[in-house]
Amino acid sequence: MTTPRSDEQLLVIGAGELGGAVIAALTRREDAPGVTVLLRPSNSERHDRLREELTARGVGIVEADVATAKVPELAVLLRGFDTVVSCIGFAAGPGTQRRITEAVLTAGVSRYVPWQFGVDYDAIGRGSPQDLFDEQLDVRDMLRAQHATEWVIVSTGMFTSFLFEPDVGIVDLATNTVNALGSWDTEVTVTTPEDIGVLTAEILGTRPRIANQVVYVAGDTISYRDLADIVERVRGVPVTRNEWTVPYLLDELNRRPDDHLRKYRAVFAQGTGVAWPKAGTFNAVRGIPTTTTEEWARTRLSRAVMRS
């Protein structure tokens, strides 16, 4: 049992799918800190509803557009918080991750969880097919070069749902097809946003405090052969299986070098830094249950099964 720290002030940047899950998990804990969320200014009905929901749960709200705000402006806003968790991803634009990190360090925030909820960027290295990943390595360099702000990186792998997104192109439910990235034996680690939220809250609440390290979590680690088998079991019919090799995907990327989805496919096909054994992860070692790919599929694809 962790010690309650009602005096701690924590800021979550962003309240999208991941940010919402982190906020929900934090506010459910007995040792919950004071939670505030940073939202982009908007007068839309959706944002109005979101503000009402957050306020009703006791979550504070501050507003700024991290995609355009300058470092000094962000630093002033961040200065009043003990811990900052960034849930704003690549959609905010190039340079945003470096700018938020610089603002955190300028503000002297005690602890920072950067938006690195994904692959093992250290293992992938610079110059990968997905050039956005180099900025993630810049962030790690910035954090490792200083000692005033503690940092925790939570490596989660791909969101489980991405395996089944039509645009991603791995599972095509419309044609009952599974396309293996690299080979059928290539593995991928996946975790649901809900599990990421729970595990991030648990990592932040762990005593003695976890600091200055990469923490690996996993909902599941499977091969693309496993994935095809899962789709067959859940849908009850054979699937068409295509193997998209690394040379094939690199050639596809060369044809459209600005296509970010093709960049992601090429990186995941190479198999480096995109998967790790679940047995050694934070959640497995502590016996924290997480949603497997098959569990997710049986719950979320039930309607698709009924229609097929």
N, C-alpha and C positions, 0 to 999 in steps of 0.2 A: 504494500500500500504506500503510495507516495504521499508526501506531506503537502497539505493544502497551502497554496500561495495566492491568496486572493488579492495581494498587493501587486502581483506581476501583471504588466500590461503587454498584451500581444496583439500585433497587427497582421492580418491576412490581406495580402494584396490580390484583389480579384475575387469575385463570387460566382464564377462560372461553374462548370461541372466539377472540377477539382477543388476550387476554392470553397464551393458550397459544401462539399464532402468534408473538407478539413474543418470548416466552421462548425458543422453539425457534430463532428466527433469531439472537438474541443469543448463545446458547450455542454455535452453530455457527461463529462468527467466530473467526479467529486472534487478533484483538485483543480478545477477549471480556473485559468487566469481570467483577467478582464479581457474580453475579446472585442476588437474593433476591426472593421473591414474597410479597405480603401476601394471606393467605386469610382468609375469614370462618370463625370457629370452628364446627366441626361434628364430630360423631362418626359420621357416616354412612359406610357402606362405600365409597361413591363418593369421599368426601373422603380416606378412608384410602388408597385406591388411588392417588389423585392425589398425596398426600404421598410415598408410596413412589416413584412415578415421578419426581417432582421431585428427591427426595433422591438417587436413583440417577444423575441427570444433573448432580449437583453444585450444584443450586439450593438456596439457603437458604430457610427458611420462617419467617415471623412471622405472627401472627394478630391480627385486630381486625375488628370489624364497622363498616365506614366509614359505613353507613347510620345508625348510632346513636351512634358515638363522638363525643365532644366535641373541639373544636379543640385544647385543650392536650394531651389524651391522644394525639391523632394526631401532634401536633408533636413530642412526646417520641420517638415511634416512628420518625419520619422523620429525626430529627436526625443519625443516623449515616450517611446516604446522600448521595453526591455528585449523583446523578441520580435523579429519580423519574419514572416513566412510568405514567400512570393509564389503565387499561383497564376502568374501571368506568363504565357508561353510565347512562342515564336510569332503568333498572330499580331503581337503588338509592334512588330517591325524590327529590322536589324538594328543592333546597337542598344536596344532596350535593356537587355540583361546586364550589359556592362554598366549602363547608366544607373540602373537601380542599385547594383552592387556598390558603385562609387558613392552613391548617396547614403547607403547604409553605413559604409566605412567613414564617410565624412561626418555623419550624425553621431558616430560613436555608439551605435546600437550594440548591446551586450552579446546578442546571439542572432544568427541569421541562417535561415534555411532558404537557399536560392532555388529558383525554378530549374531544377535538374532532375525532375521526376521522370526519368526515362532510362536511357542506356548508359553503359559505362564509357564515358567519353575519354577517360584516360586510356583504356584499352584500344579504342578505335583510333585515337590519335588525330593529328592534324592532316588536312589534305584528303579527307574521305570524300566519297561522292556527294555527301550532304554537307555543303560548305557552311551551313548555319551552325554545324556542330563546333566549328573552330571558336565561335564566340563563347560557347560553353566552357571551352578550355581556357579562354581568356579570363573568365570569371573564376575558375579554379586557381589560376595563377595569381590573381589579385588577392584572393582569400588566403592562399598559402604564403604570400609574401608579407603578411602582417600578423600581429599577435594581439591586437586590442579587441577585436571582435571574434568571438567563438563562432564556428560555423558547423553545420551538419548538412551533408548531402544525402538525400534519400533516393537511391537507385531502384526503380520500380519495373523497368522494362516497358513494353508497350501496354497501353490501355487494352484490356481484354476485348472490348467492343470493336477496336480497330481491326481485329482479325476478320470481322464480319461486315465492315463498312464497304458498300459497293465501290466507292471511289478508290479505296486502298487496293482492291483487286486480288486479295488473297482468297477469300471465300465469296463466290458468286451464287447467291441463293436462287436467283432467277433461273439460272441454267444448271443448278446443282453441281457446281464445279469448284474444285480446290486447286489453286495454283501454288506450288511450292516455290519459295524464294531460295534459290541456290541449289538445294537438293532436298530429297525427302527426309534425309537425316539431319539437316540443318535445324537447330533449335532456336526457340524464342521464349523469353520470359515475359509473362503478361500478368497484370494486376488490375482489378477494378478500381475506379476512383473512390468508391465507398470504402474499400479495404485500405487504400492509400491514406484516406483521411484518418481512419482508426489507427493505423500503424504510425503515422506521423505524430498524432497526438500522444501515442504511447512512447514514442522515441523522445519527444519533448518532455514528457513527464517522468522519464527514467531517472532514478538516483542511484549511485552518483551520476552526475550529468554526463551525457554523451557529448563530446566536443571534438571538433577539428578532425572529423573522419567521415568516410563514406560508409553509409549503412545500406546493406542490400536487403530488399524485401522481395517477395514473389507470391503472387496468387497461384501461379502454375509455371512450370517450365516444360515445354513439349516440343516435339519435332513436328514438321509439317505432315509427316506420315500419321502421327498421332492425331493431328487436327482433322485430316481427311477421314480417319476412322471414327472420330467423334461425330462429325457431320453425318456420316452414314448411319451411326447408331441412333442419333437424335431424330433424323428425318425418316429413317426406316427404308431408305432406297439407296442403291449404289451411286457414288458420285463419280464424275469425270475428273481424272487427275492429270494435271499438266505440270511438268517440271520446268521452271524458269531459271536457267543456269545463270551464273554470274556474267559470263561473256554476253549472253542474250540480253540481260538487263542493262549492262553497260552500253551495249549497242543501242538499245532503246533510249537510254539517257542521252547518248551522243546525238540522236535524232532530234531530241527536244531538251536541250541542256538546262533550260530554265524551269522545267517541270519538277516541282518539289516532291510530288508523289513518286516520280521515277527515281529521284535521288534517295528517298527513303527505302524504296524497294532494293536498290543496288546495295545500300549499306547493310540492310538486314540479310540479304542474300549472302554476303561475305561471312556472316556468322560470328564475327569478332566483336566482343563487347555487348552483344545483344541478348545473351542468355547466361545464366549461372545456376548451379544446382540449388533447388529449393531447400534441400536438407540443411544447408549452412546459413540460411537467411535469418534475420532478426525474428521474424514471426515463427519460423519453424523451431528455432532453438528455444523460444519462450512458450511454445505450444499455443500460439494465437491462431485460430482457424481463419482461413481465407477461402475465397471462392475459386474453385477450379474452372478450367475452360468448359468442361462438360457440364458442370453445374450451371454455369452462366448460360450455356446454349440451351439446356433443357428448360430453363425458366424463360429466357427471352425469345427463343425461337418457336415456342409452343404454337403461336398463332400461324407461323409460317408452315409448321408441320400440318396443321389442320387444313390449310388452304391447298397443300400440295396433293 
